[in-house]
């Protein structure tokens, strides 16, 4: 292989290394773990880090999908900001934390400080509805400068019947079971 062609392949590989490749990896192998660490370490100069895992609705509400890759890349990014290595035991702890789970961090707006207190979520995958294994919402939302309130909710779902390329919807419901927010999520566009 000539030098010019080899250089072109190296440049192409580097350009695509930070792009999602084939969908979310719900269980990281050694290669994916190393890639997540590299993506996180390199991201300290990037203002756009994390956008591939974030979905924003038209009303400004958002959800961040925490895949194992994202969890490890974010930890590596934070460690790089402090000029510290991410220790192997910390990596293992983080991956154990998200093992068999897909985590969603949701930011919602409301008119009262306790509006999200009893919100629950469903994950719709095709014609199946998956209940959250863990739910936690702010009991007291943060007052915003415009007079509304911002609540942060966290929902964890089992990954047993999920594929890393699935298109799904996260539906947040009030205490009466009525939908208050819906986020379309394409795991195929994430790592």
Secondary structure in CASP SS format (residue, H / E / C, confidence):
PFRMAT SS
TARGET T0000
AUTHOR 0000-0000-0000
METHOD secondary structure of the structure
MODEL  1
X C 1.00
X C 1.00
X H 1.00
X H 1.00
X H 1.00
X H 1.00
X H 1.00
X H 1.00
X H 1.00
X H 1.00
X H 1.00
X H 1.00
X H 1.00
X H 1.00
X H 1.00
X H 1.00
X C 1.00
X C 1.00
X C 1.00
X C 1.00
X C 1.00
X C 1.00
X C 1.00
X C 1.00
X C 1.00
X C 1.00
X C 1.00
X C 1.00
X C 1.00
X H 1.00
X H 1.00
X H 1.00
X H 1.00
X H 1.00
X H 1.00
X H 1.00
X H 1.00
X H 1.00
X H 1.00
X H 1.00
X H 1.00
X H 1.00
X H 1.00
X H 1.00
X H 1.00
X C 1.00
X C 1.00
X C 1.00
X C 1.00
X C 1.00
X H 1.00
X H 1.00
X H 1.00
X E 1.00
X E 1.00
X E 1.00
X C 1.00
X C 1.00
X C 1.00
X C 1.00
X C 1.00
X E 1.00
X E 1.00
X E 1.00
X E 1.00
X E 1.00
X C 1.00
X H 1.00
X H 1.00
X H 1.00
X H 1.00
X H 1.00
X H 1.00
X H 1.00
X H 1.00
X H 1.00
X H 1.00
X H 1.00
X H 1.00
X H 1.00
X H 1.00
X C 1.00
X C 1.00
X C 1.00
X C 1.00
X C 1.00
X C 1.00
X H 1.00
X H 1.00
X H 1.00
X H 1.00
X H 1.00
X H 1.00
X H 1.00
X H 1.00
X H 1.00
X H 1.00
X C 1.00
X C 1.00
X C 1.00
X E 1.00
X E 1.00
X E 1.00
X E 1.00
X E 1.00
X E 1.00
X E 1.00
X E 1.00
X E 1.00
X E 1.00
X C 1.00
X C 1.00
X C 1.00
X C 1.00
X C 1.00
X C 1.00
X C 1.00
X C 1.00
X C 1.00
X E 1.00
X E 1.00
X E 1.00
X E 1.00
X E 1.00
X E 1.00
X C 1.00
X C 1.00
X E 1.00
X E 1.00
X E 1.00
X E 1.00
X C 1.00
X C 1.00
X E 1.00
X E 1.00
X E 1.00
X E 1.00
X C 1.00
X C 1.00
X C 1.00
X C 1.00
X E 1.00
X E 1.00
X C 1.00
X C 1.00
X C 1.00
X C 1.00
X C 1.00
X E 1.00
X E 1.00
X E 1.00
X E 1.00
X E 1.00
X E 1.00
X E 1.00
X E 1.00
X E 1.00
X E 1.00
X C 1.00
X C 1.00
X C 1.00
X C 1.00
X C 1.00
X C 1.00
X C 1.00
X C 1.00
X E 1.00
X E 1.00
X E 1.00
X E 1.00
X E 1.00
X E 1.00
X E 1.00
X C 1.00
X C 1.00
X C 1.00
X C 1.00
X C 1.00
X E 1.00
X E 1.00
X E 1.00
X E 1.00
X E 1.00
X E 1.00
X E 1.00
X E 1.00
X H 1.00
X H 1.00
X H 1.00
X C 1.00
X C 1.00
END
